[in-house]
Amino acid sequence: MTFAFKASNLEERRKEIIDLVRGQLIVSCQAPDGHAMRDTHTLTHVAKACVDGGTPAIRCGGYGGLEDIRSIAEACDVPVFGLTKEGTTGVYITPSKKSVAAVARAGAAVVCADATFRSRPDGSEFADLVPVAHEEGALIMADCATPEEIKAAYEAGADIISTTLAGYTEHREKTPGPDYDCLREGRALIGDGAFLIGEGRFHTPADVAHGLLAGADAIIAGTAITDPGWITGYFSSLLK
């Protein structure tokens, strides 16, 4: 079932992934420590169900780390957008060159890493992570918080860029729903040649459609699809 690139050339691999996910909904399948679904076996089956539902790729890892990536990559025939979460403050999403290599080796076709302007624990910059992922045969996605970080990540060589961290750092206020302005402003800075993904608080099909209109090439959604606790609360909220 494991996804395998058809090409060995990095540029062709980039095209393969982009062609696969363009205009599509990628599902994030993660659960933090203490969550009722914090179990690799459970999340693997949830990921498989999302693939059955039509998602062309799965974002996973988080606090389940390499174990989740390996399990989901082996169980699903779609590319994995993998990450680790190391700590809870500062730069903790695949924060170092070492963690980028480990995520790629665990089976991620795309390594997702923090690309904000904050300091990294190993003293590296995002630009230092790019060749590490590429040497492992994987692409790299930049998780950004601001339009300026989107531009910098593109110039640093990111294969894919996302708005994952918009509203989750001190550099940008959190919006109630998706940060469409971050998408629009980021797109204006990088032009149409870069592949930009909208991620963060996409909770309804209307949010997803609006994200594409705002300039995203694809959307990543997680909580509203893969967290039954959140979904239950959302459905019952109008009854209270």
N, C-alpha and C positions, 0 to 999 in steps of 0.2 A: 504493500500500500504506500510505502514511502515515496514522497515526491523526489524526482531526480531531474536536474537540469538536462536539457537536450544538448546544450552547447558547453564547451569547455572554455571558450573565449569570454572574458568578462563583459565586453560590450554586448555580445549576443545574449548573455545571461540577463543583463539589464533590460534589454528589449523584451526578452521572454517574460520576465516578471511584470513589466509595465503593461505589455499587451494583455496579460492575463487579468490584471486587476483594474485596468482603466475603466472608469465609469461604474465600478462595482462597489459592493459593501463588504468590507473585510470585518470579521468578527474577532473581538478581543476576548479571550477566555482565560481569566485569571481570578484568583481569590487570595486575599491576604491571610496572614496568621490570625487564628481565632475565628475566622469565618466558617460557617457551617459547611461550605463546599471546599474548604482547604484540604483537598485530597487529590493526588495525582490521578488515581484511577477514575474518580468522578469527573474531573475536568477533561480527561481524555475522551470519555463518552459524550460529554457535552460538546466538545469540539467536533466529534464525529457526527453528531446530530446537526450541527451548524453546517457542516460540509454537505450533508444530505439535503439541507435546506437551500443550498446553492452558493454559499460563500466560496470565493476562489482562493482564500488564504485565511490563516489563523494567526492572530497575534497572541503570544503566550510566554510564560516564564514567570516574571514577577518574583514573588517571594517563594514560589515553588521552584524557581530557578531552573537549573540544568535538567533536573529529573522530569519536570513538566515538559520541557522542550523535547527531550529524547522520546518520551512516551507518545506525545502528540505527533511528532514528526514521523514516528514509526507506524502510527495507527491511521494517519490521514494521507491521502495522495494529493495534497495541496501544499504549496510552500508555507513554511512557518516563518513568521516575523518574530524572532526571539529576543528576549531580554532577561536580565537579572535585576533584582532590586536589592541593593546592599546598603542597609540602614534605612532611615526614615526622614532624614533632613539633608539639605544641600543637594549636591549632585550624587544621586544614588541609583539612577537607571543606567545599567551597564557602564559604570563610571570610569573604567580604566582600560588600558591596552590589554591587560591580562584577561579581563572579563569579556572583552570583545572576541578574543581568540577562543575562549572557552565556550561562548554561546554558539559561535560558528561550528565548532567541533562537535557540539551536542546535536547538531542537525538543522540549525536555522539557515534558511536560504537568504534571509535578510536579517541583519543584526540591527536592533533598535537601540540607540544610545542618546543620552542627554547631550544636546548641542547648545545649551544656554551659555551665557557669558560668565557663569560662575566658576569658581576654582574647583579643579578635580583633585581627588584624594592622592593620585599618583603624580600630580604636577603636569599632566599632559594637557593638550588642547584637543578640541574635536578633530582638527586637521590631522593630528597624530594617530587617531583611531582609524581613519579611512584606509590607509594602506594595510593595516593589520587585518581588517575584514577582507580586503581584496586578496591578500596573500593566502587566506584560508579558502578562497573561492566563493565567498559570500558577498552580497551587496550590503550597503549600510544605509540605514534610515536615521535622519536627524530629528530628534524630538525637541521642538522649539517652543518658546513662550512668547516671542515678539516678532513682528515683521523684520526687524533689523537682524535678529538671530537667523531667521529664514534666509535672508540674503547672504549672511556670513557663511552659513552651512553650505549653501549652494556653491559659493566661491571656494569653499574648502574641499569640494569634491564629493559631497553627499550624493548618492544615487537617487534617493527619495527623501523628501522633507515633509514633516508633519507639524500640526499645531497642538500636539499632545499636551504640552505644558502651559498653554495659554491660560492664565488665571491661577497658576499654581506656583508662581515665583513672585518675588517682590517687585518685579519689573513690569507687571501688567495686572490690572484689576480683573477679578473674576466676574464674568458675565453670568446671568441666570441660566442661559442655555449656551449653545455653541457660540464661539467668538467669530462671527462672520466678518467683522471688520479686520481681524487679524488675517483671515484668509484673503480678503480683498487687497489689503495693503501689502501683504507678503507677495501675492501674485503680481502686483504692480512693480515690485522691486526686482523680481527674478524673471519676469516675462513668461511667455508660453512654452519655452523650451524645457523648463524644469518640471519634474513630476511632484505635485504638491497634494498631500493628503490632509483632509480635515478630520481632526480627532479631538474629543473632549466634549462631553455633555450632549452628544447626539442621541436623543431619547425617543424620537418619533420618526416615522417615515417622512413626514413633512420637513423635519430638521435635515434629514439626509438629502432630500431634493433641493432644499434651499442651499445646502452646503455646496452642491455641484454648481448651482447658479452663481454662488459667491466666488467661484474660482477654483474649487477643489477638483482634482482629477479622479479622486476616489475618496471614500469615507471609511473610517474605522469606528465601530460602535461596540460597546461591551456590556456595561451594566444593565442597560434596558433589554438586553437579549439573554444574557447568561447568568444573571443574579436573581433567582426566584424570590428572595427576600425583598429586594428593591421593587421588583415587578408587582408583588403582592401589595406592598405599601402604596404603590402608584395607583393600582386599580381601586383600592379601598379608600383612598384619600378623599374622594368626592362624597363618600358616604358618611364621613365624620362631621 
